[in-house]
Amino acid sequence: MAAKDIFHEAVKRALEKDQWIITKDPLELEWEEVLVKIDLGAERLIAANRGNEKIAVEIKSFVSISAISSFHTALGQFLNYRIMLEVNDPERLLYLAVPVEAYQTFFQSRLAQVVIKPYQLKLIIYKPKTEEIIQWIS
């Protein structure tokens, strides 16, 4: 079993506070012989006549010594998971959840900003201590 991120439960509770129903923990996707596990799958009712909104969330803490190394890993996972979702669950949008401290520092760097745009990273910015989502970036 893959290790959960140290902020996994905090993000899970933050999503639940935002009226998301956690449907998969983890969300497993398979394509031929490749199996991936995205941290969370969640849904919520948009409106009575519009159905459910579905997301997948990959949670990252960015607590390692090297933010760039964490970013490389997160970006690679995000891109691979997005392709897996397009094949297996195309209605589900993929988000990368990052703590507010990482967003306010590393994610404001020129490199991060230049990378985020062409790869269309969707972000959830969260506060781990208060278990709340403070911003969605699509």
Secondary structure, DSSP 8 states (H G I E B T S, - for coil): -----TTHHHHHHHHHHTT-EEEESSEEEEETTEEEEESEEEEEEEETTTEEEEEEEEE----SS-HHHHHHHHHHHHHHHHHHHHHH-TT-EEEEEEEHHHHHTGGGSHHHHHHHHHHT--EEEEETTTTEEEEEE-
